[in-house]
Amino acid sequence: MVFVSNKSNQIVYGNLLYGQSGGPTSVINSSAYGLFTEAFKSNEIQEVYAMHFGLEGLLKEDLIKINKDDNNLSKLLNTPGAVFGSNRFKINYDKDIESLEKIYLVFKKYNIRYFFYNGGNDSMDTIYQISKFLKSKEYECYCIGIPKTIDNDLIETDHTPGYASSAKFIANTITEIYYDDHSYLKGRVNIVEIMGRNTGWLTASSALASINGAKPDLIYVPETSFDVDSFLAKVQKIYEEKHHCLVCVSEGIHDKDNRPLLEQNKIYDAFNHLQLGGVSRYLEELVHNRFGYSTRSFELSLLQRANSMAPSEVDIDEAIGVGMRALQVALMHITDKMVTIKRISNNPYKIDFDLVDLNLVKNQIKYLPNEYIDSENDTINELFFNYALPLISGEEKNHFKNGLLDVYKLEK
């Protein structure tokens, strides 16, 4: 695929600005590492900056200078969270002129000519809005989106950096819960709540535990309707037969009228997303009150996106790769694109990097395909395994010091 730049082939000297946005992943800092190390090879990039807490930091002119001689940068590969600070700041071209004008002035002051935003679908909308405003000012700046999200819900890409390490954590955690419960002749009804507001990609990864003989009995995802009575009847049948029952459920499950099962406090974020959580506790109470079974709920919560002790090697390598590729295409004077991952083959697993228009990606959602879902039995079928297993492969050598992860410590 050929992408045509919007400028001449003249060299554009200037500075680079990078930002992190949305929920962190265990490999978002690996993308930063890939971007920075590639930038340091370039003659066009004079200085490298990171926003401190994303756009909120940018609006305060709170920038972090990244030094080429920082010998600790490789520790970014072992560091969970968004080390430079994330945010959920929403911006709109038609409504936020004051903020956009401030961003433009900061770009001019620091001679930012290469801008990279590392995030999900909402973040792709944000970089699109900023690029659109900079063009209205006739300010030459190349804006590229670097994908990340554990939810794996970005369209036009086979998968997103961050998903694989979270999926790996979930599958192995489910294995641990299963075998702990089966240490006893009579176990519990264990209900595990997994992130996923609109999609079931993360919850589907729990099915991978079946390869270890730890198959969840029931898996519920937002792509299908959840019926409480059916759920209770199936739990009763399974537990009476096996004296064990393991349920994995997405936080965003909803009824046939598309109403979330649990709208906790009805709190919304800046992008009008309902803050979810507590579904497993709610279902735990239903089961215990109805049947009196020993029941326990688990909310994996932030642990599934902060997995830096046993991340996927594939995930780390691809996170570095999308960062590097973002810099390469920007230097080609390509703008308003997001880097994507294109799967070429499964055996052997092989990918390449491609590009897609930001305007096609922003605010869109990629759902778990129907062919992966066994709605009749409330589970995930083995077709999903072909998709997911290559992604969670490989154990990157992690660096520990005094028994703890040797992480990158931001000095600001």
HELIX and SHEET records of a PDB file:
HELIX    1   1 ILE A   28  ALA A   39  1                                  12    
HELIX    2   2 GLY A   54  LEU A   59  1                                   6    
HELIX    3   3 LEU A   73  ASN A   78  5                                   6    
HELIX    4   4 ILE A   97  LYS A  109  1                                  13    
HELIX    5   5 ASN A  121  SER A  136  1                                  16    
HELIX    6   6 TYR A  163  ASP A  181  1                                  19    
HELIX    7   7 TRP A  201  ALA A  204  1                                   4    
HELIX    8   8 SER A  205  ASN A  212  5                                   8    
HELIX    9   9 VAL A  228  LYS A  242  1                                  15    
HELIX   10  10 VAL A  279  PHE A  291  1                                  13    
HELIX   11  11 SER A  301  ARG A  305  5                                   5    
HELIX   12  12 GLU A  313  ALA A  330  1                                  18    
HELIX   13  13 LEU A  358  VAL A  361  1                                   4    
HELIX   14  14 ASN A  370  TYR A  372  5                                   3    
HELIX   15  15 LEU A  383  ALA A  388  1                                   6    
HELIX   16  16 LEU A  389  ILE A  392  5                                   4    
SHEET    1   A 7 LEU A  63  ILE A  66  0                                        
SHEET    2   A 7 ILE A  45  MET A  51 -1                                        
SHEET    3   A 7 GLY A  14  GLN A  20  1                                        
SHEET    4   A 7 ILE A 112  GLY A 119  1                                        
SHEET    5   A 7 TYR A 142  PRO A 147  1                                        
SHEET    6   A 7 LYS A 337  ASN A 346  1                                        
SHEET    7   A 7 TYR A 349  ASP A 357 -1                                        
SHEET    1   B 4 LEU A 218  TYR A 220  0                                        
SHEET    2   B 4 CYS A 245  SER A 250  1                                        
SHEET    3   B 4 VAL A 189  ILE A 194  1                                        
SHEET    4   B 4 THR A 295  GLU A 299  1                                        
SHEET    1   C 2 ILE A 373  ASP A 374  0                                        
SHEET    2   C 2 THR A 379  ILE A 380 -1                                        
SHEET    1   D 2 PHE A 400  LYS A 401  0                                        
SHEET    2   D 2 LEU A 404  LEU A 405 -1                                        
END                                                                             
